[in-house]
Amino acid sequence: MLRMKTFETLLPWKRTIHFSIAIIVLLTFFNFYGLYTNSFPVLKPENFVFPLVSIIHFIFLYVLWFKIREDETTDPQMRTIEYLLYGVIVLYVLYTVNTVVTLFSFTEFSNHVIPATFFPVGIFTLLLQLSLLLLSILAINYRIKMVGNYNFEDLNEHIDSWEQ
């Protein structure tokens, strides 16, 4: 079984951040793509959930990059952003399950014309979603190893750490 150490050697923290950003941008683009319709229904409100929620992921990646570069420790604001990221990861899992269900539901529409791009784009999207989940867990692991754990005893010391 692959261990986290294997992923850390393949994906150092900078590469993890860069790949995460690239994958989020690609998934934002593919979020607007309709697998069954082979079109981009841009005006559907549910298509804007992923881009809006992924802003939390972008903020976490920026804070992680900043903390590692400046050799700073954790603070309550980072903890809050990370806790929000946990909710975003749950949403990523739901999007991944939705993609799997969509890919396996093609037999229900055997009487309809399924676009030729259905499987290539669907599988590519699924691979991107799984990669983003792995990179998210790896980024949290880098936060634990390189920035440090959250020390709840020192919570009052760092209340205004971004305002100094």
TIDONU-920540 format. One line per field, with one value per residue (C-alpha): x, y, z; residue in one letter. Coordinates in steps of 0.1 Angstrom, whole numbers, plus 5000, padded with zeros to 4 digits. Last residue first. Example, Ala and Ser with C-alpha at 12.3 -4.5 7.8 and 13.67 -1.06 7.14 Angstrom:
# residues 2
east [5137;5123]
north [4989;4955]
up [5071;5078]
rest [S;A]
This chain:
# residues 164
east [5000;4965;4971;4981;4952;4941;4975;4982;4947;4949;4982;4966;4948;4980;4971;4997;5027;5036;5058;5044;5007;5004;5021;4995;4967;4982;4984;4948;4939;4962;4945;4910;4922;4936;4902;4884;4909;4906;4868;4869;4891;4868;4838;4856;4867;4834;4809;4829;4813;4779;4752;4723;4692;4677;4706;4698;4697;4729;4747;4741;4775;4793;4767;4769;4807;4805;4780;4803;4831;4810;4799;4836;4845;4817;4831;4865;4849;4836;4871;4883;4861;4880;4913;4901;4892;4925;4944;4925;4932;4970;4996;5033;5054;5084;5078;5077;5058;5032;5028;5023;4998;4979;4978;4966;4940;4927;4925;4906;4881;4877;4868;4833;4825;4839;4820;4787;4785;4773;4742;4730;4726;4735;4766;4750;4782;4774;4779;4744;4750;4783;4772;4803;4802;4820;4846;4859;4859;4875;4904;4909;4908;4933;4958;4956;4960;4989;5007;5001;5012;5043;5053;5047;5067;5048;5066;5086;5055;5033;5057;5058;5020;5022;5012;5000]
north [5431;5425;5390;5376;5392;5362;5347;5348;5338;5305;5295;5266;5254;5247;5239;5215;5227;5246;5220;5186;5195;5219;5194;5168;5193;5198;5160;5156;5183;5168;5134;5149;5170;5139;5121;5150;5152;5115;5118;5147;5127;5098;5119;5138;5106;5087;5113;5128;5106;5121;5097;5094;5081;5047;5034;5061;5040;5023;5057;5056;5044;5076;5098;5079;5082;5119;5124;5104;5128;5159;5145;5139;5174;5187;5168;5183;5218;5210;5200;5233;5252;5236;5246;5282;5283;5269;5294;5322;5307;5307;5282;5288;5309;5299;5328;5304;5277;5301;5319;5287;5274;5307;5307;5271;5277;5308;5288;5260;5286;5300;5264;5271;5298;5278;5246;5263;5282;5253;5250;5284;5271;5300;5285;5255;5244;5217;5179;5173;5142;5152;5188;5211;5239;5219;5211;5247;5248;5214;5227;5257;5235;5211;5239;5253;5219;5211;5243;5237;5201;5211;5236;5211;5183;5159;5126;5125;5135;5110;5081;5094;5093;5055;5035;5000]
up [5138;5124;5111;5145;5163;5184;5186;5223;5232;5214;5230;5249;5218;5200;5164;5150;5130;5099;5082;5093;5100;5072;5049;5058;5051;5017;5011;5020;4995;4969;4972;4969;4939;4923;4927;4911;4882;4876;4876;4852;4828;4831;4822;4794;4778;4785;4773;4744;4718;4728;4740;4716;4734;4736;4758;4783;4814;4803;4807;4844;4854;4843;4860;4892;4892;4885;4913;4936;4927;4932;4966;4976;4965;4988;5017;5008;5009;5044;5055;5038;5062;5091;5074;5070;5107;5117;5096;5113;5147;5141;5130;5131;5108;5087;5062;5032;5050;5064;5031;5011;5036;5037;4999;4997;5023;5004;4971;4989;5003;4968;4957;4972;4947;4917;4928;4935;4902;4881;4904;4891;4855;4832;4817;4801;4784;4759;4752;4765;4784;4799;4806;4809;4834;4861;4834;4836;4874;4873;4852;4875;4906;4889;4882;4917;4933;4909;4920;4957;4956;4935;4962;4990;4974;4953;4944;4977;4997;4978;4988;5024;5026;5021;4992;5000]
rest [Q;E;W;S;D;I;H;E;N;L;D;E;F;N;Y;N;G;V;M;K;I;R;Y;N;I;A;L;I;S;L;L;L;L;S;L;Q;L;L;L;T;F;I;G;V;P;F;F;T;A;P;I;V;H;N;S;F;E;T;F;S;F;L;T;V;V;T;N;V;T;Y;L;V;Y;L;V;I;V;G;Y;L;L;Y;E;I;T;R;M;Q;P;D;T;T;E;D;E;R;I;K;F;W;L;V;Y;L;F;I;F;H;I;I;S;V;L;P;F;V;F;N;E;P;K;L;V;P;F;S;N;T;Y;L;G;Y;F;N;F;F;T;L;L;V;I;I;A;I;S;F;H;I;T;R;K;W;P;L;L;T;E;F;T;K;M;R;L;M]
